[in-house]
Amino acid sequence: MFQINCLNPISKINVGEDYILKVANVVGTLKCTSSNSNFSIVSNKDSCQIEAKNPGSATITASSDGKKVKTTITVIQPVESI
């Protein structure tokens, strides 16, 4: 039995940054979703491209052939220097 895995999970990114979550053992089509609409998600062959639009947290789910893997990402607003 196979299991899909996140190869490079990350817990925090800054507003406006893009992040590519790499997924291993994908069989067939990879579908990526977010629990928060402030995250833009694009599914690729073996990764989820994530764009953080506003501060907040989301659970990112990658699924393939009935298997799922989840990771939580928090988007923070960087502090600007004065």
N, C-alpha and C positions, 0 to 999 in steps of 0.2 A: 504494500500500500504506500502510495506517495503522499507527501505533504508539501504544500507550497510554503515558502519562507521569505521573510523580508531580509535582504542581505545587508542593508545599510540604514536601519531605523535611526531616527533622530527625534529628539523631544521638543526642540524649540527652533523657530526660524523668525526672522524679522518681517514686518509688514512689507509687502512689495517684492519679497524674494521668491524665487522659484526653487523648487527642490525636486529631485528625481528619486523616487523610492524604487529601488531595484528588487525584483521578485524572482526567486529561483523555483525551478520545477514546474513551470507553467506548461499545462497541457491544453492545447486548443487556444481559445480566446481568453485574454485577461480582461476583466472588468474591474474598474476602480471607482469607488464611490466615497463620498464624504458625508458625515453627519451634520455638517455646518455649511450653509450656502455661501459663506464668506470665503470658501476655498474653491478655486477653480481646478477641476481635475480632468486630465486627459489620459486615457488608457493607451498604452503602446504595446508592442509585442511582449516585452518582459519587464515593463516598468510603469509606474504611475507618475505623471508629471503634475506637480502640485504648485499652484500659485496662491500665495497668501494675500488676501485683499484687505483684511481688517484684523485687529487684535481679537483673540478668542482661542478656543480649543476645538478640536474635531477628532473623531475617530475615522481613520482612513481604512477602508476595507478593500482588499484585493481578492478577487475570486476567480477560480479557473476550474472547470470540470467538476463542479460541486464542492470543491475545497475552498476554504477561506482563511485568510490571515488578516489580523487587525493590528494597527498601531495608533497611538494617540500623539498628536502634534499640537503644540501651543504656539500661537503667533503672538509676538510681542512688538510693541512700538518702541523702537530704539530711542534712547534719551539723546537729545541733541545738545551739543556743547554750546555754551554761551560765549 
